Amino acid sequence: MYVKNGKISNRQTMRLYVFDLMGIATLLLPPYLAKLCGADGIFVVLIGTLLGLVYLFYLGWIMKHMQMDMNQFLKFQTRPVIRAGVQIFVLLHSVFTAGFCGLVFADLMQYSLVQEASFPLVLAVIVVLSAYSVSGGIETRARIYEVLFWFVLIPYVVMMLASIKNFEPVYISEFLVVETGDFWKGIYLVFLFFTPLFFSLFLIGEKEKSYGKNVIKTVAFSVLIAGGILLGSYILLIGNFGEEALASMQYPVVTLMSTIQFKGNFLKRMDALMLAVWFFTLFALLNLHLHYGRCMVREIFSKGKEKVWQVLLTAVLVFGVAFMMYTDKEKIGLFFYYYSLIAVPFMVFAPVVVLWLRKEK
């Protein structure tokens, strides 16, 4: 029987972060990159992934000087006003981002499986299941995704390789034609999808003690895998559809899966089975933010004590944000403005500012 001890291993951490980083990026990023950069998006993904690694090693430098996870550092090494400011930001950011993930997850389910179902009902079921998963602790979620890792990635790779037969090299024959401004916008957009790495600052307290020094090395492997999957997916998408068609699609990677046919009655519906890739990855990212949102509620309102209402409150807030975005599409645009203009700068600069403003010993 597993023990609920709040700890996860290196392998579990690596697999969790692969799911956290690859899902929503492969689902949403390709159309925007095709519109901004065309075939040059290939170089954009490479540079954006490299920046993600640089950001991760920067966080590793922060961890080395903190000598503890962010929660402990805020509690013991910072002044109350700084601690409150960071915790409130992480709470709001987690709720906003989890709400967006819930919106995309529910919309994908309606788009692909249950067109006639009520959106609020689909969203409510997703949020309830996520809250139940989070209530079991991070180690329960880590063990589930440790088992699912190869069951999800192997079929995904097989399906993407099967799409090579329709690949048109002419679609990626024009390079270095993108405008400089769009090129840098694309890089920033790719980097934006790697910002969940910020939460690696909170990981040391959730890992087995013997693995504490290997957090960055472990998560770096996840970045390389997720970046490789995103790069391969983008090349195959633009090579199958062309940049103009790709830029106009809602979920192009799902559309690509539906074009692949295998012989045999069961294999003909592999595209439906492959939807599980994005269901599991979106669920992982939703859980990540719901988990840390709950952690901030716990720290702010309960002084570190675990309570059932903390998960329920966070889940209700997430549902409210997702439903608000659904009823008013302009809120989605505001979310992206918030993410690019506020969230990303905060997650880049706040760690070093917090370290600099630590209490004098």
ABEGO torsion letter per residue (X at the ends): XBBBAGBBBAAAAAAAAAAAAAAAAAAAAAAAAAAAAEAAAAAAAAAAAAAAAAAAAAAAAAAAAAGBBAAAAAAAABBAAAAAAAAAAAAAAAAAAAAAAAAAAAAAAAAAABAABBAAAAAAAAAAAAAAAAAAEAAAAAAAAAAAAAAAAAAAAAAAAAAAAABBAAAAABBGABBAAAAAAAAAAAAAAAAAAAAAAAAAAABBAAAAAAAAAAAAAAAAAAAAAAAAAAAAAAAAAEAAAAAABABAAAAAAAABBBBEAAAAAAAAAAAAAAAAAAAAAAAAAAAAAAAAAAAAAAGGBBBAAAAAAAAAAAAAAAAAAAABAAAAAAAAAAAAAAAAAAAAAAAAAAAAABBBX
